[in-house]
Amino acid sequence: MNRKRERTPIKKSRLENEVILAVVILYVLLSAALLLIHHVQPEDAATRTSSTSPAHGPSLAAPSPSAATQRAERVRPRAPAGDRP
């Protein structure tokens, strides 16, 4: 009734094997490069960031001014309405 036929095994193409091997080699090379960079960097070297987040500022211990205070300092006082041309 339910007889299973034996299937012929599917062979992997040569291109598929080459792509898998290339991806594995690329992964190993990138990992090795990142580890090398990590271990070659001196202990006392200051790292820089391009982040604009206040959490990534130069000193986390010092309190930073709030956003409202910073905005208030940037705003120039306007002249009274009667003095405008």
DSSP file (Angstrom, degrees, kcal/mol; ACC not computed):
  #  RESIDUE AA STRUCTURE BP1 BP2  ACC     N-H-->O    O-->H-N    N-H-->O    O-->H-N    TCO  KAPPA ALPHA  PHI   PSI    X-CA   Y-CA   Z-CA
    1    1 A M              0   0    0      0, 0.0     2,-0.8     0, 0.0     0, 0.0   0.000 360.0 360.0 360.0 -67.0    0.0    0.0    0.0
    2    2 A N        +     0   0    0      2,-0.0     2,-0.5     0, 0.0     0, 0.0  -0.679 360.0 168.8-106.3  77.5    2.5    2.6    1.1
    3    3 A R        -     0   0    0     -2,-0.8     2,-0.5     1,-0.0     0, 0.0  -0.785  26.5-140.6 -92.0 128.3    5.7    1.4   -0.4
    4    4 A K        -     0   0    0     -2,-0.5     2,-0.3     3,-0.0    -2,-0.0  -0.731  11.3-141.9 -89.4 130.5    8.5    3.8   -0.2
    5    5 A R        -     0   0    0     -2,-0.5     2,-0.4     1,-0.0    -1,-0.0  -0.688  22.7-112.3 -88.7 145.1   10.7    4.0   -3.2
    6    6 A E        -     0   0    0     -2,-0.3     2,-0.2     1,-0.0    -1,-0.0  -0.628  33.0-144.8 -78.2 127.1   14.4    4.4   -2.7
    7    7 A R        -     0   0    0     -2,-0.4     3,-0.0     1,-0.1    -1,-0.0  -0.608  16.5-112.2 -92.1 152.0   15.6    7.8   -4.0
    8    8 A T        -     0   0    0     -2,-0.2    -1,-0.1     1,-0.1     2,-0.0  -0.639  44.1-101.3 -78.5 139.8   18.9    8.5   -5.6
    9    9 A P        -     0   0    0      0, 0.0     2,-0.5     0, 0.0    -1,-0.1  -0.325  32.7-119.9 -64.4 142.3   21.1   10.7   -3.4
   10   10 A I        -     0   0    0     -3,-0.0     2,-0.4     1,-0.0    -3,-0.0  -0.719  26.1-142.3 -84.4 123.4   21.3   14.3   -4.4
   11   11 A K        -     0   0    0     -2,-0.5     2,-0.3     1,-0.0    -1,-0.0  -0.685  13.5-123.1 -88.0 137.5   24.8   15.4   -5.2
   12   12 A K        -     0   0    0     -2,-0.4     2,-0.0     1,-0.1    -1,-0.0  -0.566  31.5-115.3 -74.9 140.1   26.0   18.8   -4.1
   13   13 A S     >  -     0   0    0     -2,-0.3     4,-1.8     1,-0.1     5,-0.1  -0.351  17.0-119.3 -72.9 158.8   27.3   20.8   -7.0
   14   14 A R  H  > S+     0   0    0      1,-0.2     4,-2.2     2,-0.2     5,-0.2   0.877 114.6  55.2 -65.4 -37.5   30.9   21.8   -7.1
   15   15 A L  H  > S+     0   0    0      1,-0.2     4,-2.4     2,-0.2    -1,-0.2   0.901 105.2  52.6 -63.2 -41.1   29.9   25.5   -7.1
   16   16 A E  H  > S+     0   0    0      1,-0.2     4,-2.3     2,-0.2    -1,-0.2   0.915 109.7  48.7 -62.0 -42.8   27.9   25.0   -3.9
   17   17 A N  H  X S+     0   0    0     -4,-1.8     4,-2.3     1,-0.2    -1,-0.2   0.894 111.2  50.5 -63.6 -39.8   30.9   23.4   -2.2
   18   18 A E  H  X S+     0   0    0     -4,-2.2     4,-2.4     2,-0.2    -2,-0.2   0.888 110.5  49.1 -66.3 -38.7   33.1   26.2   -3.3
   19   19 A V  H  X S+     0   0    0     -4,-2.4     4,-2.3     2,-0.2    -2,-0.2   0.923 111.5  48.6 -67.5 -43.8   30.8   28.9   -2.0
   20   20 A I  H  X S+     0   0    0     -4,-2.3     4,-2.2     1,-0.2    -2,-0.2   0.930 113.3  47.7 -61.1 -45.1   30.4   27.2    1.4
   21   21 A L  H  X S+     0   0    0     -4,-2.3     4,-2.5     1,-0.2    -2,-0.2   0.897 110.8  51.4 -63.5 -40.8   34.2   26.9    1.6
   22   22 A A  H  X S+     0   0    0     -4,-2.4     4,-2.4     2,-0.2    -1,-0.2   0.893 110.0  49.4 -64.2 -39.8   34.7   30.5    0.6
   23   23 A V  H  X S+     0   0    0     -4,-2.3     4,-2.3     2,-0.2    -2,-0.2   0.911 111.8  48.3 -66.3 -41.9   32.2   31.7    3.3
   24   24 A V  H  X S+     0   0    0     -4,-2.2     4,-2.3     2,-0.2    -2,-0.2   0.924 112.8  48.0 -64.3 -44.4   33.9   29.6    6.0
   25   25 A I  H  X S+     0   0    0     -4,-2.5     4,-2.6     2,-0.2    -2,-0.2   0.915 111.6  50.3 -63.6 -42.5   37.4   30.9    5.0
   26   26 A L  H  X S+     0   0    0     -4,-2.4     4,-2.5     1,-0.2     5,-0.2   0.911 110.3  50.4 -61.2 -42.7   36.1   34.5    5.0
   27   27 A Y  H  X S+     0   0    0     -4,-2.3     4,-2.4     1,-0.2    -2,-0.2   0.918 111.5  47.6 -61.7 -44.4   34.6   34.1    8.4
   28   28 A V  H  X S+     0   0    0     -4,-2.3     4,-2.4     2,-0.2    -2,-0.2   0.911 112.5  49.2 -65.4 -42.2   37.9   32.6    9.8
   29   29 A L  H  X S+     0   0    0     -4,-2.6     4,-2.4     2,-0.2    -2,-0.2   0.919 112.5  47.0 -64.6 -43.2   39.9   35.5    8.3
   30   30 A L  H  X S+     0   0    0     -4,-2.5     4,-2.4     2,-0.2     5,-0.2   0.911 112.8  49.5 -64.6 -41.4   37.6   38.2    9.6
   31   31 A S  H  X S+     0   0    0     -4,-2.4     4,-2.3    -5,-0.2    -2,-0.2   0.921 111.8  48.5 -63.0 -43.0   37.6   36.6   13.1
   32   32 A A  H  X S+     0   0    0     -4,-2.4     4,-2.4     1,-0.2    -2,-0.2   0.903 111.3  50.3 -64.3 -40.9   41.4   36.3   13.1
   33   33 A A  H  X S+     0   0    0     -4,-2.4     4,-2.5     2,-0.2    -2,-0.2   0.917 111.5  47.6 -64.3 -43.3   41.8   40.0   12.0
   34   34 A L  H  X S+     0   0    0     -4,-2.4     4,-2.3     2,-0.2    -2,-0.2   0.897 112.7  48.8 -66.8 -39.4   39.4   41.2   14.7
   35   35 A L  H  X S+     0   0    0     -4,-2.3     4,-2.2    -5,-0.2    -1,-0.2   0.908 111.2  50.5 -64.9 -40.4   41.2   39.2   17.4
   36   36 A L  H  X S+     0   0    0     -4,-2.4     4,-2.0     2,-0.2    -2,-0.2   0.929 111.1  47.8 -63.0 -45.4   44.6   40.5   16.2
   37   37 A I  H  X S+     0   0    0     -4,-2.5     4,-1.5     1,-0.2    -1,-0.2   0.905 111.3  52.3 -61.2 -41.5   43.4   44.1   16.3
   38   38 A H  H  < S+     0   0    0     -4,-2.3    -1,-0.2     1,-0.2    -2,-0.2   0.899 115.2  39.6 -62.4 -41.8   41.9   43.5   19.8
   39   39 A H  H  < S+     0   0    0     -4,-2.2    -1,-0.2     1,-0.2    -2,-0.2   0.724 113.0  54.2 -84.8 -20.9   45.2   42.1   21.2
   40   40 A V  H  < S+     0   0    0     -4,-2.0    -1,-0.2    -5,-0.2    -2,-0.2   0.778  83.9  99.2 -82.8 -26.5   47.6   44.5   19.4
   41   41 A Q  S  < S-     0   0    0     -4,-1.5    -4,-0.0    -5,-0.2     0, 0.0  -0.398  82.8-113.5 -63.5 130.7   45.8   47.6   20.7
   42   42 A P    >   -     0   0    0      0, 0.0     3,-1.0     0, 0.0    -1,-0.1  -0.259  17.7-122.1 -64.2 153.0   47.7   49.0   23.7
   43   43 A E  T 3  S+     0   0    0      1,-0.2    -2,-0.1     3,-0.0     0, 0.0   0.883 109.7  46.5 -62.4 -41.2   46.0   49.0   27.1
   44   44 A D  T 3  S+     0   0    0      2,-0.1     2,-0.3     0, 0.0    -1,-0.2   0.353  82.2 122.5 -90.0   8.0   46.2   52.7   27.7
   45   45 A A    <   -     0   0    0     -3,-1.0     2,-0.4     1,-0.1    -4,-0.0  -0.520  62.5-128.8 -72.2 131.5   45.0   53.7   24.2
   46   46 A A        -     0   0    0     -2,-0.3     2,-0.3     1,-0.0    -1,-0.1  -0.660  19.7-141.4 -80.6 130.8   41.9   55.9   24.3
   47   47 A T        -     0   0    0     -2,-0.4     2,-0.3     1,-0.0    -1,-0.0  -0.711  13.2-147.4 -92.6 145.5   39.2   54.6   22.1
   48   48 A R        -     0   0    0     -2,-0.3     2,-0.3     2,-0.0    -1,-0.0  -0.748   8.9-162.0-110.2 157.5   37.1   57.1   20.1
   49   49 A T        -     0   0    0     -2,-0.3     7,-0.0     7,-0.1    -2,-0.0  -0.981  21.9-151.4-137.2 150.8   33.4   56.9   19.1
   50   50 A S        +     0   0    0     -2,-0.3     2,-0.1     2,-0.0    -1,-0.0   0.298  60.5 124.0 -99.0   7.7   31.3   58.7   16.5
   51   51 A S        -     0   0    0      1,-0.1    -2,-0.1     5,-0.1     0, 0.0  -0.408  51.9-156.6 -70.5 142.7   28.2   58.3   18.7
   52   52 A T        +     0   0    0     -2,-0.1    -1,-0.1     5,-0.0     5,-0.1   0.333  55.3 121.4 -97.8   5.8   26.3   61.5   19.6
   53   53 A S    >   -     0   0    0      1,-0.1     3,-1.5     3,-0.1    -2,-0.1  -0.467  66.5-135.7 -70.5 137.3   24.8   59.8   22.6
   54   54 A P  G >  S+     0   0    0      0, 0.0     3,-1.5     0, 0.0    -1,-0.1   0.768 103.7  67.9 -63.4 -23.0   25.5   61.5   26.0
   55   55 A A  G 3  S+     0   0    0      1,-0.3    -2,-0.0     3,-0.0    -3,-0.0   0.733  97.5  52.6 -68.2 -20.3   26.2   58.1   27.4
   56   56 A H  G <  S+     0   0    0     -3,-1.5    -1,-0.3     3,-0.0    -7,-0.1   0.076  85.9 129.0-101.5  23.4   29.3   57.9   25.2
   57   57 A G  S <  S-     0   0    0     -3,-1.5     3,-0.2     2,-0.1    -4,-0.0  -0.065  77.0 -94.9 -71.5 176.7   30.7   61.2   26.4
   58   58 A P  S    S+     0   0    0      0, 0.0     2,-0.4     0, 0.0    -1,-0.1   0.825 111.5  27.5 -65.9 -32.4   34.2   61.7   27.7
   59   59 A S        -     0   0    0      3,-0.1    -2,-0.1     1,-0.1    -3,-0.0  -0.962  54.8-174.7-136.3 118.3   33.3   61.3   31.3
   60   60 A L  S    S+     0   0    0     -2,-0.4     4,-0.1     1,-0.2    -1,-0.1   0.706  85.8  61.5 -80.9 -19.5   30.4   59.2   32.6
   61   61 A A  S    S+     0   0    0      2,-0.1    -1,-0.2     0, 0.0    -2,-0.0   0.853  88.5  78.5 -76.8 -34.3   30.9   60.3   36.2
   62   62 A A  S    S-     0   0    0      1,-0.1     2,-0.2     0, 0.0    -3,-0.1  -0.578  89.2-117.4 -78.0 133.0   30.4   64.0   35.5
   63   63 A P        -     0   0    0      0, 0.0    -1,-0.1     0, 0.0    -2,-0.1  -0.483  27.0-140.9 -69.9 137.1   26.7   65.0   35.2
   64   64 A S        -     0   0    0     -2,-0.2    -4,-0.0    -4,-0.1    -7,-0.0  -0.735  24.8-100.2 -97.4 148.6   25.9   66.4   31.8
   65   65 A P        -     0   0    0      0, 0.0    -1,-0.1     0, 0.0     5,-0.0  -0.314  45.0-103.3 -64.9 149.4   23.5   69.3   31.4
   66   66 A S     >  -     0   0    0      1,-0.1     4,-2.1    -3,-0.0     5,-0.2  -0.228  26.6-110.7 -70.2 163.7   20.0   68.4   30.4
   67   67 A A  H  > S+     0   0    0      1,-0.2     4,-2.4     2,-0.2     5,-0.2   0.863 118.5  55.0 -63.7 -36.3   18.7   68.9   26.8
   68   68 A A  H  > S+     0   0    0      2,-0.2     4,-2.3     1,-0.2    -1,-0.2   0.903 108.0  48.5 -65.2 -40.1   16.4   71.7   27.9
   69   69 A T  H  > S+     0   0    0      2,-0.2     4,-1.8     1,-0.2    -2,-0.2   0.909 111.4  49.8 -65.8 -42.1   19.3   73.6   29.5
   70   70 A Q  H  X S+     0   0    0     -4,-2.1     4,-1.3     1,-0.2    -2,-0.2   0.906 111.8  48.2 -63.7 -41.3   21.4   73.1   26.4
   71   71 A R  H  X S+     0   0    0     -4,-2.4     4,-1.6     1,-0.2    -1,-0.2   0.901 109.6  53.1 -65.1 -39.9   18.6   74.4   24.2
   72   72 A A  H  < S+     0   0    0     -4,-2.3    -1,-0.2     1,-0.2    -2,-0.2   0.854 107.6  51.3 -64.8 -34.5   18.0   77.4   26.5
   73   73 A E  H  < S+     0   0    0     -4,-1.8    -1,-0.2     1,-0.2    -2,-0.2   0.814 109.7  50.1 -72.5 -29.4   21.7   78.4   26.3
   74   74 A R  H  < S+     0   0    0     -4,-1.3     2,-0.3    -3,-0.2    -2,-0.2   0.781  90.6  91.1 -79.3 -26.9   21.6   78.2   22.4
   75   75 A V  S  < S-     0   0    0     -4,-1.6     3,-0.0    -5,-0.1    -4,-0.0  -0.537  72.5-140.2 -74.9 128.6   18.5   80.4   22.1
   76   76 A R        -     0   0    0     -2,-0.3     2,-0.1     1,-0.1    -2,-0.1  -0.676  25.5-106.6 -86.5 142.1   19.3   84.1   21.7
   77   77 A P        -     0   0    0      0, 0.0     2,-0.2     0, 0.0    -1,-0.1  -0.454  36.1-130.4 -67.6 139.1   17.0   86.5   23.6
   78   78 A R        -     0   0    0     -2,-0.1     3,-0.1     1,-0.1    -3,-0.0  -0.574  19.5-108.0 -89.6 153.6   14.7   88.4   21.2
   79   79 A A        -     0   0    0     -2,-0.2     5,-0.1     1,-0.1    -1,-0.1  -0.448  48.7 -87.4 -73.4 151.6   14.2   92.1   21.2
   80   80 A P    >   -     0   0    0      0, 0.0     3,-1.2     0, 0.0     4,-0.5  -0.203  39.6-110.0 -58.3 155.5   10.9   93.4   22.5
   81   81 A A  G >  S+     0   0    0      1,-0.3     3,-0.8     2,-0.2    -2,-0.1   0.816 115.6  57.3 -60.3 -33.3    8.1   93.6   20.0
   82   82 A G  G 3  S+     0   0    0      1,-0.2    -1,-0.3     3,-0.0    -3,-0.0   0.732 102.1  55.6 -71.7 -21.9    8.1   97.4   20.0
   83   83 A D  G <  S+     0   0    0     -3,-1.2    -1,-0.2     2,-0.0    -2,-0.2   0.522  83.4 103.7 -89.9  -6.0   11.8   97.7   19.1
   84   84 A R    <         0   0    0     -3,-0.8    -3,-0.0    -4,-0.5     0, 0.0  -0.510 360.0 360.0 -78.0 144.9   11.5   95.6   15.9
   85   85 A P              0   0    0      0, 0.0    -1,-0.1     0, 0.0    -3,-0.0   0.494 360.0 360.0 -74.0 360.0   11.5   97.4   12.5
